């Protein structure tokens, strides 16, 4: 069933973002990221108590490429 969309105002959109209005078969962003973080780095909330006495983050990665992106147009 087709989508009926009213007025749309886009203030800004990132360089690797995907903006879609209406029906779509597949959305494929063309960006990847690799994040290294230690224990408890992404915890959120009020009153967090995190105890990491001997925490270490292994950032060694022998791969030549982790996330290969192929552009399809």
Biopython code that builds the backbone (N, CA, C, O; Angstrom):
import numpy as np
from Bio.PDB.StructureBuilder import StructureBuilder

atoms = [
    (1, "UNK", "N", (0.844, -1.175, 0.000)),
    (1, "UNK", "CA", (0.000, 0.000, 0.000)),
    (1, "UNK", "C", (0.893, 1.243, 0.000)),
    (1, "UNK", "O", (1.791, 1.362, 0.834)),
    (2, "UNK", "N", (0.650, 2.160, -0.925)),
    (2, "UNK", "CA", (1.492, 3.357, -1.011)),
    (2, "UNK", "C", (1.335, 4.238, 0.223)),
    (2, "UNK", "O", (0.271, 4.307, 0.837)),
    (3, "UNK", "N", (2.425, 4.902, 0.560)),
    (3, "UNK", "CA", (2.416, 5.826, 1.691)),
    (3, "UNK", "C", (2.023, 7.211, 1.215)),
    (3, "UNK", "O", (2.438, 7.654, 0.144)),
    (4, "UNK", "N", (1.223, 7.887, 2.016)),
    (4, "UNK", "CA", (0.850, 9.272, 1.735)),
    (4, "UNK", "C", (1.503, 10.119, 2.809)),
    (4, "UNK", "O", (1.195, 9.981, 3.993)),
    (5, "UNK", "N", (2.413, 11.005, 2.389)),
    (5, "UNK", "CA", (3.203, 11.801, 3.315)),
    (5, "UNK", "C", (2.893, 13.264, 3.086)),
    (5, "UNK", "O", (2.804, 13.730, 1.950)),
    (6, "UNK", "N", (2.729, 13.987, 4.198)),
    (6, "UNK", "CA", (2.482, 15.427, 4.110)),
    (6, "UNK", "C", (3.785, 16.190, 3.984)),
    (6, "UNK", "O", (4.781, 15.663, 3.488)),
    (7, "UNK", "N", (3.774, 17.427, 4.433)),
    (7, "UNK", "CA", (4.957, 18.279, 4.354)),
    (7, "UNK", "C", (6.058, 17.758, 5.268)),
    (7, "UNK", "O", (5.796, 17.291, 6.376)),
    (8, "UNK", "N", (7.292, 17.844, 4.785)),
    (8, "UNK", "CA", (8.456, 17.397, 5.545)),
    (8, "UNK", "C", (9.499, 18.500, 5.527)),
    (8, "UNK", "O", (9.784, 19.079, 4.479)),
    (9, "UNK", "N", (10.075, 18.794, 6.704)),
    (9, "UNK", "CA", (11.135, 19.791, 6.793)),
    (9, "UNK", "C", (12.366, 19.118, 7.382)),
    (9, "UNK", "O", (12.332, 18.637, 8.515)),
    (10, "UNK", "N", (13.451, 19.084, 6.617)),
    (10, "UNK", "CA", (14.704, 18.486, 7.063)),
    (10, "UNK", "C", (15.657, 19.615, 7.405)),
    (10, "UNK", "O", (16.021, 20.419, 6.547)),
    (11, "UNK", "N", (16.063, 19.667, 8.683)),
    (11, "UNK", "CA", (16.999, 20.708, 9.106)),
    (11, "UNK", "C", (18.427, 20.332, 8.718)),
    (11, "UNK", "O", (19.142, 21.138, 8.122)),
    (12, "UNK", "N", (18.840, 19.120, 9.052)),
    (12, "UNK", "CA", (20.169, 18.656, 8.658)),
    (12, "UNK", "C", (20.174, 17.132, 8.636)),
    (12, "UNK", "O", (19.334, 16.478, 9.254)),
    (13, "UNK", "N", (21.133, 16.593, 7.917)),
    (13, "UNK", "CA", (21.275, 15.151, 7.830)),
    (13, "UNK", "C", (22.771, 14.855, 7.719)),
    (13, "UNK", "O", (23.496, 15.547, 7.003)),
    (14, "UNK", "N", (23.223, 13.831, 8.427)),
    (14, "UNK", "CA", (24.648, 13.499, 8.445)),
    (14, "UNK", "C", (25.133, 12.939, 7.121)),
    (14, "UNK", "O", (24.334, 12.545, 6.271)),
    (15, "UNK", "N", (26.451, 12.906, 6.952)),
    (15, "UNK", "CA", (27.026, 12.463, 5.678)),
    (15, "UNK", "C", (26.803, 10.979, 5.425)),
    (15, "UNK", "O", (26.768, 10.561, 4.267)),
    (16, "UNK", "N", (26.653, 10.175, 6.463)),
    (16, "UNK", "CA", (26.433, 8.745, 6.249)),
    (16, "UNK", "C", (25.029, 8.334, 6.681)),
    (16, "UNK", "O", (24.795, 7.164, 6.986)),
    (17, "UNK", "N", (24.105, 9.271, 6.710)),
    (17, "UNK", "CA", (22.735, 9.001, 7.134)),
    (17, "UNK", "C", (21.882, 8.520, 5.967)),
    (17, "UNK", "O", (22.256, 8.647, 4.801)),
    (18, "UNK", "N", (20.729, 7.965, 6.317)),
    (18, "UNK", "CA", (19.758, 7.546, 5.321)),
    (18, "UNK", "C", (18.450, 8.256, 5.635)),
    (18, "UNK", "O", (17.941, 8.155, 6.751)),
    (19, "UNK", "N", (17.907, 8.970, 4.668)),
    (19, "UNK", "CA", (16.643, 9.691, 4.830)),
    (19, "UNK", "C", (15.624, 9.048, 3.910)),
    (19, "UNK", "O", (15.848, 8.952, 2.703)),
    (20, "UNK", "N", (14.511, 8.609, 4.468)),
    (20, "UNK", "CA", (13.512, 7.905, 3.678)),
    (20, "UNK", "C", (12.136, 8.485, 3.951)),
    (20, "UNK", "O", (11.785, 8.769, 5.097)),
    (21, "UNK", "N", (11.363, 8.659, 2.895)),
    (21, "UNK", "CA", (9.955, 9.038, 3.005)),
    (21, "UNK", "C", (9.168, 8.075, 2.129)),
    (21, "UNK", "O", (9.463, 7.919, 0.944)),
    (22, "UNK", "N", (8.174, 7.438, 2.711)),
    (22, "UNK", "CA", (7.336, 6.541, 1.926)),
    (22, "UNK", "C", (7.794, 5.101, 1.976)),
    (22, "UNK", "O", (8.539, 4.696, 2.868)),
    (23, "UNK", "N", (7.331, 4.330, 0.993)),
    (23, "UNK", "CA", (7.634, 2.907, 0.938)),
    (23, "UNK", "C", (9.082, 2.683, 0.494)),
    (23, "UNK", "O", (9.614, 3.428, -0.330)),
    (24, "UNK", "N", (9.700, 1.659, 1.047)),
    (24, "UNK", "CA", (11.075, 1.353, 0.682)),
    (24, "UNK", "C", (11.278, -0.152, 0.793)),
    (24, "UNK", "O", (10.712, -0.802, 1.673)),
    (25, "UNK", "N", (12.094, -0.702, -0.109)),
    (25, "UNK", "CA", (12.400, -2.135, -0.079)),
    (25, "UNK", "C", (13.559, -2.432, 0.861)),
    (25, "UNK", "O", (13.480, -3.341, 1.687)),
    (26, "UNK", "N", (14.632, -1.665, 0.734)),
    (26, "UNK", "CA", (15.806, -1.874, 1.580)),
    (26, "UNK", "C", (16.521, -0.549, 1.805)),
    (26, "UNK", "O", (16.647, 0.261, 0.887)),
    (27, "UNK", "N", (16.986, -0.335, 3.028)),
    (27, "UNK", "CA", (17.774, 0.850, 3.356)),
    (27, "UNK", "C", (19.158, 0.358, 3.746)),
    (27, "UNK", "O", (19.299, -0.469, 4.647)),
    (28, "UNK", "N", (20.181, 0.868, 3.064)),
    (28, "UNK", "CA", (21.545, 0.406, 3.306)),
    (28, "UNK", "C", (22.488, 1.575, 3.519)),
    (28, "UNK", "O", (22.987, 2.144, 2.548)),
    (29, "UNK", "N", (22.744, 1.948, 4.765)),
    (29, "UNK", "CA", (23.723, 3.012, 5.006)),
    (29, "UNK", "C", (25.121, 2.570, 4.583)),
    (29, "UNK", "O", (25.422, 1.377, 4.613)),
    (30, "UNK", "N", (25.960, 3.490, 4.200)),
    (30, "UNK", "CA", (27.297, 3.138, 3.731)),
    (30, "UNK", "C", (28.352, 3.682, 4.677)),
    (30, "UNK", "O", (29.217, 4.460, 4.277)),
    (31, "UNK", "N", (28.275, 3.270, 5.929)),
    (31, "UNK", "CA", (29.254, 3.703, 6.912)),
    (31, "UNK", "C", (29.401, 2.622, 7.971)),
    (31, "UNK", "O", (28.427, 1.961, 8.330)),
    (32, "UNK", "N", (30.609, 2.444, 8.467)),
    (32, "UNK", "CA", (30.849, 1.519, 9.567)),
    (32, "UNK", "C", (31.755, 2.195, 10.582)),
    (32, "UNK", "O", (32.419, 3.185, 10.278)),
    (33, "UNK", "N", (31.775, 1.656, 11.772)),
    (33, "UNK", "CA", (32.635, 2.194, 12.826)),
    (33, "UNK", "C", (33.074, 1.059, 13.737)),
    (33, "UNK", "O", (32.362, 0.070, 13.907)),
    (34, "UNK", "N", (34.232, 1.214, 14.309)),
    (34, "UNK", "CA", (34.742, 0.238, 15.269)),
    (34, "UNK", "C", (35.064, 0.997, 16.550)),
    (34, "UNK", "O", (35.800, 1.983, 16.530)),
    (35, "UNK", "N", (34.513, 0.533, 17.653)),
    (35, "UNK", "CA", (34.684, 1.227, 18.924)),
    (35, "UNK", "C", (35.344, 0.317, 19.935)),
    (35, "UNK", "O", (34.914, -0.819, 20.134)),
    (36, "UNK", "N", (36.378, 0.809, 20.566)),
    (36, "UNK", "CA", (37.025, 0.103, 21.662)),
    (36, "UNK", "C", (36.657, 0.815, 22.950)),
    (36, "UNK", "O", (36.776, 2.037, 23.044)),
    (37, "UNK", "N", (36.215, 0.067, 23.932)),
    (37, "UNK", "CA", (35.861, 0.665, 25.215)),
    (37, "UNK", "C", (36.102, -0.345, 26.323)),
    (37, "UNK", "O", (35.942, -1.550, 26.128)),
    (38, "UNK", "N", (36.484, 0.153, 27.471)),
    (38, "UNK", "CA", (36.746, -0.715, 28.612)),
    (38, "UNK", "C", (35.474, -1.099, 29.332)),
    (38, "UNK", "O", (34.382, -0.678, 28.951)),
    (39, "UNK", "N", (35.617, -1.898, 30.371)),
    (39, "UNK", "CA", (34.470, -2.381, 31.140)),
    (39, "UNK", "C", (33.730, -1.211, 31.773)),
    (39, "UNK", "O", (34.348, -0.337, 32.381)),
    (40, "UNK", "N", (32.427, -1.195, 31.632)),
    (40, "UNK", "CA", (31.602, -0.149, 32.229)),
    (40, "UNK", "C", (31.552, 1.142, 31.446)),
    (40, "UNK", "O", (30.995, 2.121, 31.943)),
    (41, "UNK", "N", (32.109, 1.198, 30.239)),
    (41, "UNK", "CA", (32.173, 2.450, 29.486)),
    (41, "UNK", "C", (30.817, 2.927, 28.998)),
    (41, "UNK", "O", (30.578, 4.133, 28.944)),
    (42, "UNK", "N", (29.929, 2.019, 28.642)),
    (42, "UNK", "CA", (28.647, 2.416, 28.070)),
    (42, "UNK", "C", (27.506, 2.337, 29.074)),
    (42, "UNK", "O", (26.343, 2.329, 28.669)),
    (43, "UNK", "N", (27.793, 2.279, 30.342)),
    (43, "UNK", "CA", (26.751, 2.259, 31.365)),
    (43, "UNK", "C", (26.113, 3.630, 31.468)),
    (43, "UNK", "O", (26.808, 4.646, 31.461)),
    (44, "UNK", "N", (24.789, 3.662, 31.564)),
    (44, "UNK", "CA", (24.068, 4.919, 31.745)),
    (44, "UNK", "C", (23.060, 4.751, 32.868)),
    (44, "UNK", "O", (22.633, 3.636, 33.165)),
    (45, "UNK", "N", (22.683, 5.848, 33.484)),
    (45, "UNK", "CA", (21.682, 5.786, 34.532)),
    (45, "UNK", "C", (22.112, 6.584, 35.748)),
    (45, "UNK", "O", (23.245, 7.059, 35.834)),
    (46, "UNK", "N", (21.197, 6.722, 36.677)),
    (46, "UNK", "CA", (21.464, 7.458, 37.905)),
    (46, "UNK", "C", (21.998, 6.503, 38.969)),
    (46, "UNK", "O", (21.498, 5.387, 39.115)),
    (47, "UNK", "N", (23.003, 6.938, 39.704)),
    (47, "UNK", "CA", (23.515, 6.161, 40.820)),
    (47, "UNK", "C", (24.246, 4.897, 40.432)),
    (47, "UNK", "O", (24.156, 3.897, 41.144)),
    (48, "UNK", "N", (24.970, 4.909, 39.321)),
    (48, "UNK", "CA", (25.719, 3.718, 38.893)),
    (48, "UNK", "C", (26.900, 3.489, 39.825)),
    (48, "UNK", "O", (27.592, 4.430, 40.212)),
    (49, "UNK", "N", (27.119, 2.245, 40.176)),
    (49, "UNK", "CA", (28.308, 1.855, 40.941)),
    (49, "UNK", "C", (28.982, 0.728, 40.179)),
    (49, "UNK", "O", (28.495, -0.402, 40.155)),
    (50, "UNK", "N", (30.104, 1.049, 39.560)),
    (50, "UNK", "CA", (30.839, 0.090, 38.752)),
    (50, "UNK", "C", (32.201, -0.121, 39.394)),
    (50, "UNK", "O", (32.904, 0.844, 39.692)),
    (51, "UNK", "N", (32.572, -1.366, 39.606)),
    (51, "UNK", "CA", (33.863, -1.683, 40.204)),
    (51, "UNK", "C", (34.654, -2.552, 39.230)),
    (51, "UNK", "O", (34.338, -3.723, 39.019)),
    (52, "UNK", "N", (35.674, -1.962, 38.652)),
    (52, "UNK", "CA", (36.530, -2.645, 37.688)),
    (52, "UNK", "C", (37.977, -2.479, 38.134)),
    (52, "UNK", "O", (38.660, -1.548, 37.708)),
    (53, "UNK", "N", (38.428, -3.357, 38.966)),
    (53, "UNK", "CA", (39.772, -3.210, 39.505)),
    (53, "UNK", "C", (40.857, -3.525, 38.487)),
    (53, "UNK", "O", (41.849, -2.800, 38.404)),
    (54, "UNK", "N", (40.695, -4.578, 37.719)),
    (54, "UNK", "CA", (41.727, -5.003, 36.782)),
    (54, "UNK", "C", (41.142, -5.070, 35.375)),
    (54, "UNK", "O", (41.120, -6.134, 34.758)),
    (55, "UNK", "N", (40.677, -3.952, 34.880)),
    (55, "UNK", "CA", (40.058, -3.896, 33.564)),
    (55, "UNK", "C", (41.084, -3.472, 32.518)),
    (55, "UNK", "O", (41.874, -2.556, 32.749)),
    (56, "UNK", "N", (41.068, -4.135, 31.381)),
    (56, "UNK", "CA", (41.906, -3.722, 30.258)),
    (56, "UNK", "C", (41.132, -3.973, 28.965)),
    (56, "UNK", "O", (40.317, -4.892, 28.879)),
    (57, "UNK", "N", (41.400, -3.149, 27.978)),
    (57, "UNK", "CA", (40.735, -3.273, 26.689)),
    (57, "UNK", "C", (41.766, -3.680, 25.648)),
    (57, "UNK", "O", (42.757, -2.978, 25.448)),
    (58, "UNK", "N", (41.542, -4.801, 24.987)),
    (58, "UNK", "CA", (42.447, -5.301, 23.963)),
    (58, "UNK", "C", (42.106, -4.631, 22.640)),
    (58, "UNK", "O", (41.038, -4.879, 22.079)),
    (59, "UNK", "N", (42.995, -3.789, 22.138)),
    (59, "UNK", "CA", (42.745, -3.084, 20.883)),
    (59, "UNK", "C", (43.566, -3.639, 19.728)),
    (59, "UNK", "O", (43.566, -3.058, 18.642)),
    (60, "UNK", "N", (44.265, -4.747, 19.937)),
    (60, "UNK", "CA", (45.039, -5.346, 18.851)),
    (60, "UNK", "C", (44.103, -6.034, 17.871)),
    (60, "UNK", "O", (43.278, -6.858, 18.267)),
    (61, "UNK", "N", (44.227, -5.699, 16.603)),
    (61, "UNK", "CA", (43.404, -6.297, 15.560)),
    (61, "UNK", "C", (44.278, -6.518, 14.333)),
    (61, "UNK", "O", (44.660, -5.560, 13.660)),
    (62, "UNK", "N", (44.589, -7.751, 14.045)),
    (62, "UNK", "CA", (45.499, -8.075, 12.945)),
    (62, "UNK", "C", (44.827, -8.089, 11.575)),
    (62, "UNK", "O", (45.508, -8.252, 10.563)),
    (63, "UNK", "N", (43.508, -7.921, 11.522)),
    (63, "UNK", "CA", (42.808, -7.937, 10.225)),
    (63, "UNK", "C", (43.227, -6.742, 9.375)),
    (63, "UNK", "O", (43.504, -5.660, 9.893)),
    (64, "UNK", "N", (43.267, -6.955, 8.077)),
    (64, "UNK", "CA", (43.546, -5.851, 7.161)),
    (64, "UNK", "C", (42.310, -4.971, 6.986)),
    (64, "UNK", "O", (42.422, -3.751, 6.869)),
    (65, "UNK", "N", (41.134, -5.593, 6.967)),
    (65, "UNK", "CA", (39.895, -4.857, 6.804)),
    (65, "UNK", "C", (38.793, -5.579, 7.583)),
    (65, "UNK", "O", (38.670, -6.801, 7.495)),
    (66, "UNK", "N", (38.003, -4.836, 8.333)),
    (66, "UNK", "CA", (36.930, -5.434, 9.122)),
    (66, "UNK", "C", (35.566, -5.297, 8.464)),
    (66, "UNK", "O", (34.817, -6.269, 8.374)),
    (67, "UNK", "N", (35.246, -4.108, 8.008)),
    (67, "UNK", "CA", (33.921, -3.847, 7.430)),
    (67, "UNK", "C", (34.094, -3.267, 6.034)),
    (67, "UNK", "O", (34.182, -2.050, 5.870)),
    (68, "UNK", "N", (34.141, -4.115, 5.052)),
    (68, "UNK", "CA", (34.283, -3.654, 3.676)),
    (68, "UNK", "C", (32.939, -3.178, 3.155)),
    (68, "UNK", "O", (31.933, -3.879, 3.268)),
    (69, "UNK", "N", (32.931, -1.986, 2.587)),
    (69, "UNK", "CA", (31.700, -1.412, 2.056)),
    (69, "UNK", "C", (31.794, -1.393, 0.536)),
    (69, "UNK", "O", (32.756, -0.881, -0.036)),
    (70, "UNK", "N", (30.781, -1.958, -0.103)),
    (70, "UNK", "CA", (30.721, -1.940, -1.553)),
    (70, "UNK", "C", (29.546, -1.069, -1.963)),
    (70, "UNK", "O", (28.405, -1.338, -1.587)),
    (71, "UNK", "N", (29.821, -0.042, -2.723)),
    (71, "UNK", "CA", (28.778, 0.879, -3.151)),
    (71, "UNK", "C", (27.991, 0.262, -4.315)),
    (71, "UNK", "O", (28.570, -0.144, -5.323)),
    (72, "UNK", "N", (26.670, 0.200, -4.160)),
    (72, "UNK", "CA", (25.799, -0.340, -5.208)),
    (72, "UNK", "C", (24.838, 0.758, -5.612)),
    (72, "UNK", "O", (24.072, 1.255, -4.787)),
    (73, "UNK", "N", (24.876, 1.132, -6.857)),
    (73, "UNK", "CA", (23.973, 2.187, -7.336)),
    (73, "UNK", "C", (23.129, 1.674, -8.473)),
    (73, "UNK", "O", (22.306, 2.413, -9.013)),
]
sb = StructureBuilder()
sb.init_structure("model")
sb.init_model(0)
sb.init_chain("A")
sb.init_seg("    ")
for serial, (resi, resn, name, xyz) in enumerate(atoms, 1):
    if name == "N":
        sb.init_residue(resn, " ", resi, " ")
    sb.init_atom(name, np.array(xyz, "f"), 0.0, 1.0, " ", f" {name:<3s}", serial, name[0])
structure = sb.get_structure()
